[in-house]
Amino acid sequence: MENLTSSVTYLDVFEGVDLEYVLRGDEVKENLILKSKTAQHSFTQVFRFNGLTPKTQEDGTVWLVDEKDILVFRLERFLMVDAKGEESQAIQTRWTQVNETWELTIQPDQEWLSAPERTYPVVVDPT
């Protein structure tokens, strides 16, 4: 089962943006696919972590820690890749606690997205 891959794509979930989920073994990967320079490029997602707190580290990774500040889960640094394979980690993130949930706002760098050499689609990998 670990070598099996399947995916589903939801078209136009935001202005000019498709949402793709890729299942590989027991991992789920989420991609935001920006189809053009005019596509929406700021996104907010809501998470319920059941007692865990997200903490962004200096290297850009996010640790989910328990009430004793012990690492339970780690999210890799966010990444975006254009159609030519050019990569950037210039993605601003902000976590906001709202009652029992956490909101994650991601803002890919507008200068990188609008550069003349940028080739679309651009895949933003927030997971």
C-alpha positions in Angstrom: 0.0 0.0 0.0 2.9 2.4 0.7 3.7 2.7 -3.1 0.1 3.5 -4.1 -0.7 7.1 -5.0 -4.1 8.6 -5.8 -5.3 12.1 -6.0 -8.4 14.2 -6.3 -8.6 17.8 -7.7 -11.3 20.3 -6.9 -11.5 22.9 -9.7 -11.8 26.6 -9.0 -12.3 26.4 -5.2 -11.0 30.0 -5.1 -10.6 32.6 -7.8 -8.2 31.0 -10.3 -7.2 28.3 -7.8 -7.6 24.5 -7.9 -7.2 22.4 -4.7 -5.5 19.0 -5.0 -5.2 16.2 -2.4 -2.6 13.5 -3.0 -2.7 10.3 -1.0 0.6 8.3 -0.8 0.5 5.4 1.5 -0.7 6.8 4.8 0.2 10.5 4.0 -2.1 13.1 2.6 -0.6 16.1 0.8 -2.5 19.2 0.0 -1.6 21.5 -2.9 -3.1 24.9 -3.9 -2.7 25.3 -7.7 -2.5 29.0 -8.8 -3.5 28.9 -12.4 -2.4 32.5 -13.3 -0.8 35.7 -12.0 -4.3 37.0 -11.2 -5.3 34.0 -9.1 -6.1 34.5 -5.4 -2.9 34.3 -3.5 -3.8 34.6 0.2 -5.5 31.7 2.0 -6.8 31.0 5.5 -7.5 27.5 6.8 -9.1 26.5 10.1 -7.6 23.7 12.2 -8.7 21.9 15.3 -5.7 20.4 17.1 -7.3 19.0 20.2 -4.9 20.5 22.8 -1.9 21.0 20.6 -0.4 24.4 19.8 1.3 25.4 16.6 4.7 27.0 16.9 6.7 28.3 13.9 10.4 27.6 14.2 13.3 29.7 12.9 13.8 27.3 10.0 10.1 27.8 8.9 8.9 24.5 10.1 5.8 24.4 12.3 5.8 22.2 15.5 2.6 21.1 17.1 3.4 20.8 20.7 1.4 19.6 23.7 0.7 21.4 27.0 4.2 20.4 28.2 5.8 22.0 25.0 6.7 18.5 23.7 6.8 18.0 20.0 3.9 15.8 18.8 3.9 16.6 15.0 6.0 18.6 12.6 4.9 20.4 9.4 7.6 21.0 6.8 8.4 24.5 5.6 5.9 25.7 3.0 7.1 25.7 -0.6 5.9 26.9 -4.0 7.0 25.7 -7.4 6.2 27.1 -10.8 5.7 25.1 -14.0 9.4 25.2 -14.9 10.4 23.8 -11.5 11.6 27.1 -10.0 11.1 27.0 -6.2 10.6 29.5 -3.5 9.9 29.3 0.3 9.0 33.0 0.4 5.6 32.3 2.0 4.5 34.4 5.0 2.4 32.5 7.6 0.4 33.6 10.6 -1.3 31.4 13.2 -4.3 32.9 15.1 -6.1 31.2 17.9 -9.9 31.5 17.6 -11.7 29.9 20.6 -10.9 26.1 20.2 -9.5 26.4 16.7 -6.4 27.8 15.0 -6.5 29.8 11.8 -3.5 29.6 9.5 -3.1 32.4 6.9 -0.6 31.8 4.2 0.6 34.6 1.9 2.9 33.6 -0.9 5.3 36.4 -1.9 3.6 38.6 -4.5 6.9 39.7 -6.0 8.0 36.1 -6.7 4.5 35.3 -8.1 4.4 38.3 -10.4 8.0 38.1 -11.7 8.3 38.1 -15.5 10.0 34.8 -15.6 7.3 33.1 -13.5 5.5 30.3 -15.4 2.1 29.2 -14.3 0.6 27.1 -12.9 2.3 27.6 -9.5 1.8 24.9 -6.9 1.7 26.1 -3.3 2.4 23.3 -0.9 1.2 24.3 2.6 1.5 20.8 4.1 
